[in-house]
Amino acid sequence: MTAHVLPGMLLNTQPNIEAPDDFYQELVDLHRDLSAQQSALVNAKLILLLANHVGDPAILREAMRAARQDIAPVEADETRRPSSGDLG
């Protein structure tokens, strides 16, 4: 990840986690034995908990921009047809 050090930026993107390998392993373990849907839910809950802890909307907006940077949107799949489950 590129460091964001422009004037007025508040987001610290420099390495700042003690024992980052241990943290990464705990993060991997958090998702062990979960379905993709459960894993996404855990990620969403973790994001909201950490966002509440940070609290500063300016920092949170910077983090969202940094997370989305260099991620191209998915193009619409024009060949997808609604399945019977999509009809309500």
ChimeraX commands (.cxc) that place a marker at each C-alpha (Angstrom):
marker #1 position 0.00,0.00,0.00 radius 0.5
marker #1 position 1.26,3.47,-0.83 radius 0.5
marker #1 position 1.74,5.88,2.06 radius 0.5
marker #1 position -0.60,8.86,2.05 radius 0.5
marker #1 position 1.44,11.80,3.34 radius 0.5
marker #1 position -0.08,14.78,1.56 radius 0.5
marker #1 position -0.66,17.98,3.56 radius 0.5
marker #1 position -3.90,17.81,5.50 radius 0.5
marker #1 position -4.12,14.02,5.38 radius 0.5
marker #1 position -4.79,12.35,8.69 radius 0.5
marker #1 position -4.71,8.67,7.77 radius 0.5
marker #1 position -1.62,6.81,8.96 radius 0.5
marker #1 position -0.72,4.23,6.32 radius 0.5
marker #1 position 2.77,3.60,7.65 radius 0.5
marker #1 position 3.36,0.21,9.33 radius 0.5
marker #1 position 1.86,0.62,12.80 radius 0.5
marker #1 position 0.88,-2.85,14.04 radius 0.5
marker #1 position 3.02,-4.56,16.64 radius 0.5
marker #1 position 3.74,-8.12,15.52 radius 0.5
marker #1 position 1.98,-7.78,12.14 radius 0.5
marker #1 position 2.47,-11.47,11.29 radius 0.5
marker #1 position 0.69,-12.46,14.50 radius 0.5
marker #1 position -2.14,-10.05,13.73 radius 0.5
marker #1 position -2.47,-11.42,10.20 radius 0.5
marker #1 position -2.67,-14.98,11.55 radius 0.5
marker #1 position -5.42,-13.93,13.98 radius 0.5
marker #1 position -7.29,-12.32,11.09 radius 0.5
marker #1 position -7.01,-15.52,9.05 radius 0.5
marker #1 position -8.12,-17.57,12.06 radius 0.5
marker #1 position -11.13,-15.29,12.53 radius 0.5
marker #1 position -12.45,-16.51,9.17 radius 0.5
marker #1 position -11.62,-20.19,9.58 radius 0.5
marker #1 position -14.62,-22.52,9.08 radius 0.5
marker #1 position -16.89,-19.70,7.86 radius 0.5
marker #1 position -18.81,-19.61,4.61 radius 0.5
marker #1 position -18.09,-16.78,2.18 radius 0.5
marker #1 position -21.28,-15.05,3.35 radius 0.5
marker #1 position -20.35,-15.42,7.04 radius 0.5
marker #1 position -16.84,-14.19,6.31 radius 0.5
marker #1 position -18.22,-11.10,4.56 radius 0.5
marker #1 position -20.49,-10.46,7.55 radius 0.5
marker #1 position -17.56,-10.75,9.98 radius 0.5
marker #1 position -15.57,-8.32,7.81 radius 0.5
marker #1 position -18.47,-5.84,7.77 radius 0.5
marker #1 position -18.87,-6.06,11.54 radius 0.5
marker #1 position -15.13,-5.61,12.08 radius 0.5
marker #1 position -15.08,-2.57,9.77 radius 0.5
marker #1 position -17.99,-0.96,11.64 radius 0.5
marker #1 position -16.43,-1.66,15.04 radius 0.5
marker #1 position -13.11,-0.15,13.96 radius 0.5
marker #1 position -14.83,2.80,12.27 radius 0.5
marker #1 position -16.70,3.52,15.50 radius 0.5
marker #1 position -13.40,3.34,17.40 radius 0.5
marker #1 position -11.69,5.78,15.01 radius 0.5
marker #1 position -14.72,8.04,15.05 radius 0.5
marker #1 position -13.29,10.85,12.90 radius 0.5
marker #1 position -15.28,11.10,9.65 radius 0.5
marker #1 position -12.37,12.74,7.79 radius 0.5
marker #1 position -10.06,9.85,8.63 radius 0.5
marker #1 position -12.74,7.32,7.73 radius 0.5
marker #1 position -13.32,9.01,4.35 radius 0.5
marker #1 position -9.56,8.94,3.66 radius 0.5
marker #1 position -9.47,5.25,4.58 radius 0.5
marker #1 position -12.39,4.50,2.27 radius 0.5
marker #1 position -10.72,6.36,-0.60 radius 0.5
marker #1 position -7.42,4.56,0.03 radius 0.5
marker #1 position -9.16,1.16,0.16 radius 0.5
marker #1 position -10.99,1.80,-3.12 radius 0.5
marker #1 position -7.92,3.22,-4.91 radius 0.5
marker #1 position -6.86,1.19,-7.94 radius 0.5
marker #1 position -9.94,-1.08,-7.72 radius 0.5
marker #1 position -11.85,-1.05,-10.99 radius 0.5
marker #1 position -15.62,-1.39,-10.83 radius 0.5
marker #1 position -17.11,-4.62,-12.10 radius 0.5
marker #1 position -18.68,-4.26,-15.52 radius 0.5
marker #1 position -22.35,-5.17,-15.76 radius 0.5
marker #1 position -22.90,-8.67,-17.07 radius 0.5
marker #1 position -25.32,-8.07,-19.93 radius 0.5
marker #1 position -25.75,-11.81,-20.49 radius 0.5
marker #1 position -27.16,-12.55,-17.03 radius 0.5
marker #1 position -30.79,-13.53,-17.10 radius 0.5
marker #1 position -32.94,-13.40,-13.94 radius 0.5
marker #1 position -33.45,-16.80,-12.38 radius 0.5
marker #1 position -36.81,-17.79,-10.91 radius 0.5
marker #1 position -35.40,-16.90,-7.47 radius 0.5
marker #1 position -34.77,-13.31,-8.64 radius 0.5
marker #1 position -38.44,-12.72,-9.48 radius 0.5
marker #1 position -39.66,-12.44,-5.92 radius 0.5
marker link #1:1,2 radius 0.2
marker link #1:2,3 radius 0.2
marker link #1:3,4 radius 0.2
marker link #1:4,5 radius 0.2
marker link #1:5,6 radius 0.2
marker link #1:6,7 radius 0.2
marker link #1:7,8 radius 0.2
marker link #1:8,9 radius 0.2
marker link #1:9,10 radius 0.2
marker link #1:10,11 radius 0.2
marker link #1:11,12 radius 0.2
marker link #1:12,13 radius 0.2
marker link #1:13,14 radius 0.2
marker link #1:14,15 radius 0.2
marker link #1:15,16 radius 0.2
marker link #1:16,17 radius 0.2
marker link #1:17,18 radius 0.2
marker link #1:18,19 radius 0.2
marker link #1:19,20 radius 0.2
marker link #1:20,21 radius 0.2
marker link #1:21,22 radius 0.2
marker link #1:22,23 radius 0.2
marker link #1:23,24 radius 0.2
marker link #1:24,25 radius 0.2
marker link #1:25,26 radius 0.2
marker link #1:26,27 radius 0.2
marker link #1:27,28 radius 0.2
marker link #1:28,29 radius 0.2
marker link #1:29,30 radius 0.2
marker link #1:30,31 radius 0.2
marker link #1:31,32 radius 0.2
marker link #1:32,33 radius 0.2
marker link #1:33,34 radius 0.2
marker link #1:34,35 radius 0.2
marker link #1:35,36 radius 0.2
marker link #1:36,37 radius 0.2
marker link #1:37,38 radius 0.2
marker link #1:38,39 radius 0.2
marker link #1:39,40 radius 0.2
marker link #1:40,41 radius 0.2
marker link #1:41,42 radius 0.2
marker link #1:42,43 radius 0.2
marker link #1:43,44 radius 0.2
marker link #1:44,45 radius 0.2
marker link #1:45,46 radius 0.2
marker link #1:46,47 radius 0.2
marker link #1:47,48 radius 0.2
marker link #1:48,49 radius 0.2
marker link #1:49,50 radius 0.2
marker link #1:50,51 radius 0.2
marker link #1:51,52 radius 0.2
marker link #1:52,53 radius 0.2
marker link #1:53,54 radius 0.2
marker link #1:54,55 radius 0.2
marker link #1:55,56 radius 0.2
marker link #1:56,57 radius 0.2
marker link #1:57,58 radius 0.2
marker link #1:58,59 radius 0.2
marker link #1:59,60 radius 0.2
marker link #1:60,61 radius 0.2
marker link #1:61,62 radius 0.2
marker link #1:62,63 radius 0.2
marker link #1:63,64 radius 0.2
marker link #1:64,65 radius 0.2
marker link #1:65,66 radius 0.2
marker link #1:66,67 radius 0.2
marker link #1:67,68 radius 0.2
marker link #1:68,69 radius 0.2
marker link #1:69,70 radius 0.2
marker link #1:70,71 radius 0.2
marker link #1:71,72 radius 0.2
marker link #1:72,73 radius 0.2
marker link #1:73,74 radius 0.2
marker link #1:74,75 radius 0.2
marker link #1:75,76 radius 0.2
marker link #1:76,77 radius 0.2
marker link #1:77,78 radius 0.2
marker link #1:78,79 radius 0.2
marker link #1:79,80 radius 0.2
marker link #1:80,81 radius 0.2
marker link #1:81,82 radius 0.2
marker link #1:82,83 radius 0.2
marker link #1:83,84 radius 0.2
marker link #1:84,85 radius 0.2
marker link #1:85,86 radius 0.2
marker link #1:86,87 radius 0.2
marker link #1:87,88 radius 0.2
view
